[in-house]
């Protein structure tokens, strides 16, 4: 790990998990790559994980994007629990988990009204 990544790109911590279900209007977390603007999440099958739908601002492109994310509580060598960390790989989830996450995002106003209208039309 580079010196820069350990000092400037901290991963989300348990503090993120304790925030309300959908957060917005402020930068929740910032890395060299992006700013985390909103997060809607559901618990995984294990207490050590959760799935999230996130709105991020890609700094290089100055563009908002949606990201499906998977967070897992990382353990150190002595098996002491540590903070939740973004797992930077594809997010695999069951159909039911996907539906639950999208439903929660709609119910908690994560999506814009325009996006909800588009989703409704796509499902007709």
C-alpha positions as CSV (number, residue, x, y, z in Angstrom):
1,X,0.0,0.0,0.0
2,X,1.3,3.4,-0.9
3,X,1.9,6.0,1.8
4,X,-0.7,8.2,0.1
5,X,-3.4,5.5,0.2
6,X,-2.9,4.9,3.9
7,X,-3.2,8.6,4.9
8,X,-5.7,10.1,2.5
9,X,-8.0,7.3,1.3
10,X,-9.5,5.9,4.5
11,X,-12.2,3.3,3.9
12,X,-15.7,3.8,5.5
13,X,-15.8,2.8,9.1
14,X,-18.4,1.7,11.6
15,X,-19.4,5.3,11.8
16,X,-20.8,5.0,8.3
17,X,-22.9,2.0,9.3
18,X,-24.4,3.9,12.3
19,X,-25.7,6.8,10.1
20,X,-29.3,6.9,8.9
21,X,-30.4,4.4,6.3
22,X,-30.1,7.0,3.4
23,X,-27.7,9.9,3.7
24,X,-27.2,12.8,1.4
25,X,-26.5,16.5,0.9
26,X,-22.9,16.2,2.1
27,X,-19.8,14.3,1.3
28,X,-19.9,11.2,3.5
29,X,-16.5,9.9,2.6
30,X,-13.8,11.0,0.1
31,X,-11.0,9.2,-1.7
32,X,-8.7,10.1,-4.5
33,X,-11.1,8.5,-6.9
34,X,-14.5,9.8,-5.7
35,X,-16.8,11.4,-3.1
36,X,-19.5,9.3,-1.5
37,X,-22.6,11.4,-1.6
38,X,-25.5,9.0,-0.7
39,X,-25.7,5.5,0.6
40,X,-28.7,3.1,1.0
41,X,-27.9,-0.3,2.5
42,X,-29.3,-3.6,3.6
43,X,-27.7,-6.1,5.9
44,X,-26.2,-9.2,4.4
45,X,-26.7,-12.8,5.6
46,X,-24.0,-12.3,8.2
47,X,-23.5,-9.5,10.7
48,X,-20.0,-9.0,9.2
49,X,-21.3,-7.7,5.8
50,X,-23.8,-5.3,4.2
51,X,-24.7,-4.4,0.6
52,X,-25.1,-0.8,-0.5
53,X,-26.4,1.3,-3.4
54,X,-24.3,4.5,-3.5
55,X,-24.3,7.8,-5.3
56,X,-20.7,8.8,-5.9
57,X,-19.1,11.8,-7.6
58,X,-16.2,10.7,-9.9
59,X,-13.7,13.4,-9.4
60,X,-11.8,13.0,-12.7
61,X,-15.0,13.1,-14.7
62,X,-17.0,15.5,-12.4
63,X,-19.9,13.2,-12.9
64,X,-22.4,11.5,-10.5
65,X,-22.7,7.7,-10.8
66,X,-24.5,4.9,-9.0
67,X,-22.4,2.1,-7.5
68,X,-23.5,-1.2,-6.0
69,X,-21.1,-2.0,-3.2
70,X,-20.3,-4.7,-0.8
71,X,-18.8,-4.0,2.7
72,X,-17.2,-6.5,4.9
73,X,-15.8,-6.2,8.4
74,X,-12.1,-7.0,8.1
75,X,-10.3,-8.9,10.8
76,X,-6.6,-8.4,11.8
77,X,-4.2,-11.2,12.4
78,X,-5.3,-11.6,16.1
79,X,-8.9,-11.9,14.8
80,X,-10.0,-8.7,16.5
81,X,-12.9,-7.0,14.7
82,X,-12.1,-4.0,12.6
83,X,-14.1,-1.5,10.7
84,X,-16.2,-2.2,7.7
85,X,-14.3,-1.9,4.4
86,X,-15.4,-1.6,0.8
87,X,-14.6,-4.7,-1.0
88,X,-13.4,-3.4,-4.4
89,X,-14.8,-6.2,-6.6
90,X,-18.0,-7.0,-8.3
91,X,-20.9,-7.1,-5.9
92,X,-22.7,-10.5,-6.0
93,X,-26.1,-10.7,-4.3
94,X,-29.2,-12.8,-4.6
95,X,-32.2,-11.6,-6.6
96,X,-34.1,-11.2,-3.3
97,X,-31.2,-9.0,-1.9
98,X,-31.2,-7.0,-5.1
99,X,-35.0,-6.4,-4.9
100,X,-34.8,-5.5,-1.2
101,X,-32.0,-3.0,-1.9
102,X,-33.9,-1.3,-4.8
103,X,-37.1,-1.3,-2.8
104,X,-35.4,0.3,0.2
105,X,-33.8,2.9,-2.1
106,X,-37.2,3.8,-3.5
107,X,-38.9,3.9,-0.1
108,X,-36.2,6.1,1.4
109,X,-36.1,8.6,-1.5
110,X,-32.6,7.6,-2.5
111,X,-33.5,8.0,-6.2
112,X,-34.7,11.2,-7.9
113,X,-38.3,11.4,-8.9
114,X,-37.2,11.2,-12.5
115,X,-35.4,8.0,-11.8
116,X,-38.4,6.4,-10.1
117,X,-40.6,7.3,-13.1
118,X,-38.1,5.7,-15.4
119,X,-38.0,2.5,-13.3
120,X,-41.8,2.4,-13.2
121,X,-41.9,2.7,-17.0
122,X,-39.2,0.1,-17.5
123,X,-41.2,-2.4,-15.4
124,X,-44.5,-2.0,-17.4
